[in-house]
Amino acid sequence: MEKLKHFSLFSGIESFKKALTNLGIDNELVGYSEFDKYASVALSAIHGVSEELNYGDITKIDETKVPDCDLITYGFPCQDISVAGHQKGIVEGETRSGLLYDALRIIKYKMPKYAIAENVKNLVGKKFKDDFNSLLEELDSYGYNNYWQVLNAKDYGIPQNRERVFIVSIRKDADDGKFEFPKPYDSGLRLKDLLEDEVEEKYYIDNERTNILLNNLKDKEMLPGGINVSKQGKVFDGSTEVASCLLARDYKGLGNQSMTAVAEPNRLGGLYDKDGKRRQAGAVWDKESTEPTLDTMQGGHREPLIVASRGRVGKEVAQTLTTSCNQATLEHDYKIRKLTPKECWRLMGFTDEDYHKARQALEDRFYNGGDRSNSQMYKMAGNSIVVNVLEGILKNLIN
């Protein structure tokens, strides 16, 4: 097929282009619109394109100047739709989610063969269903057949519980009626497979807050190790772990949001204590390292301890916690940390190479080469779209 020309709106770090490239689809990013200067620099570094392609603020884009293209993608802002936001709705000229109308203005003028939108699941919920139906009607009036579905990243090869609604619009004169959303599959990848082997101390929460969180997991019916997740209704073992949905504000740490954290044996809580004496079977402490290990031993294999925390530390029960240490003492045997920025990028389907390119570009441009880009790296991951999900959509659409 001829090279697919792609114009991207609300681009972020451009998951769509990453997916197209991964699929081996010959594509060209003919232009993009990204207001955030950090994301624009990262996009340019990851995909090897010039920032001169950035049209900037979408409200100032002259649709008559947009180049011809086959595909327009628009993961428009979710702040006014998400259950975590103010839910002011899609109001043209008033809310950030109202920027959708600028995307529609460009789509209507350019009429590409395909247009793909992405947003939070709440868009198809009761409160915003009328807005959603109006969006579909608008696209239909332009001349598009529209297909939509809520897809969860955990069903498409990435262990993250991230539900998003996708709208695939195909121009009616180009639609053969055969498009289907990808079928769920299990890649075998688990959260433990995406954790870094060595993690800096700065990602760990202090002992006092660790004890508060872990003690709040205690209940009348204790799981082995004195840990339970009774409020959640089920326990995930090491083979079924998935991360909570990543948020752009995860860089703030364990606070008033749902996020994923990792519980690990601390340096005094493993198979050997600091004096080299054997402690409870099941956990591992590396005598050669000053850092705690990231796993426990289970059936001869190393398994990480995962806790997905919901709510402010000390007030609500964790969502997921798994362990094989049957004699754990909560106050002494665990440390808890948040995910690192690199782990978050992995959970969005980006490679370590992508991560390092983006991070280096930010440090060179904004921080004089200093290592101060963590918050921006978290934000870009949380605002992005899981590449693996897009691969499934685009493979079915383009093929």
C-alpha positions, 0 to 999 in steps of 0.5 A, a space after each residue: 500500500 502507499 505510505 499512510 499519511 497521519 495528522 495527529 491532534 492532542 499528540 502527547 508522545 504519539 502512541 499512534 505513530 509508535 503503533 503504526 511503526 511497530 506494525 510495519 505500516 509505512 507511515 508519515 507524520 505530516 503534522 501534529 498538534 501538541 500544546 505541551 512543550 515537554 511532550 513535543 520535545 519527547 515526541 520529536 526525540 522518540 520518533 525522529 521528526 522535526 518539531 517544526 511539524 508541531 502546529 501548536 495550540 489546536 484552537 489556532 490551527 487554520 484547517 485550510 493549512 493542514 496537509 492532506 492526510 489519510 488518518 487523523 487521530 485525536 485523543 482529546 482532553 478527558 479532564 472534564 469527563 473523567 470521574 477523577 476530574 470536575 466533570 464539567 462536560 464537553 462545552 465548546 470554548 469553555 472546558 478543555 474537553 470542549 477542544 473536541 470541537 476544534 478536532 471536529 472542525 479539522 476533520 470536517 474540512 480535511 475528510 481523511 479516510 480514517 479518524 480515531 478518537 480515544 477517551 476515558 470510559 466515563 464518556 459513554 457513561 450515563 452522565 455524558 452519554 448524550 454528549 457521546 451520541 451527539 459526537 457520533 451523530 456529528 461524525 455521521 453527518 460529515 460522512 463517516 461510519 462510526 464504530 466504538 468500543 471500550 477496551 481494557 489494556 490488560 486484555 491486549 498484552 499490557 498488565 494495566 487495568 486501563 479502560 478507554 473508549 475508542 471511536 473508529 470513523 471510516 469515511 463511508 465511501 471507503 468503508 467495506 463494513 468489515 472492520 472489527 475491534 481486536 479480540 482480547 488475548 493474553 500475552 503472558 506478560 505480568 506486572 512483575 515482568 515490567 519492574 526494574 531490577 534496581 530501584 533508587 531509594 527515593 521511590 520508597 515511602 518512609 517506614 511510618 507511612 508503610 506501617 500505616 498502610 500495611 496495618 490497614 490491611 489487617 482484618 479478622 480473617 488474615 491471609 498468610 503473612 498477615 495481609 488481606 485484601 478483603 474489601 476487594 473481594 478477590 486476591 490476585 496471585 503472581 500470575 494475574 497481576 495487573 497495574 492500576 490505571 496510570 495517572 498523569 499525576 502519579 509523580 506526586 506519589 501515594 496520595 488522593 488517587 488510585 495508583 500502583 505501588 510495589 511492596 517488597 521485602 525490606 533489607 532486614 526482612 528476607 531469607 537472611 538478616 543483616 548478620 547473615 542469619 536465616 530468617 523466614 523461608 520465602 523471601 530473599 535478602 541480598 547480602 551483597 547489596 545495600 538495596 532490597 531485592 524486588 522479589 520473593 521466592 515462590 516455587 523456585 521462581 522470583 515473584 514481586 510483591 504488588 500492592 495497588 493502593 486506592 485512596 490516601 495512605 492509611 485510610 483505605 484498603 489496598 486493591 491488590 497485594 500478593 505474597 508468598 511469605 507465610 510468616 511476614 511481620 508487617 511492621 518490619 518485613 516490607 517496604 513500599 514504593 511507587 512505580 518508577 517513570 520507566 516502569 510507567 512507560 513500559 506499562 504504556 507499551 513504550 520501550 526503554 529506548 523510547 524512554 531514554 531518548 525522551 528523558 535525555 531530550 528533556 534534560 538537554 533542553 530544559 535542565 542543562 543536562 541535569 536529572 530532573 525530568 521525573 515529573 514530566 516523564 510520569 505525566 507523559 506516561 499517564 496522558 498517553 495511550 497504550 500502544 498495544 491496544 492501538 496496534 490491535 485497532 490499526 492492524 484490523 483497520 489498515 489491513 
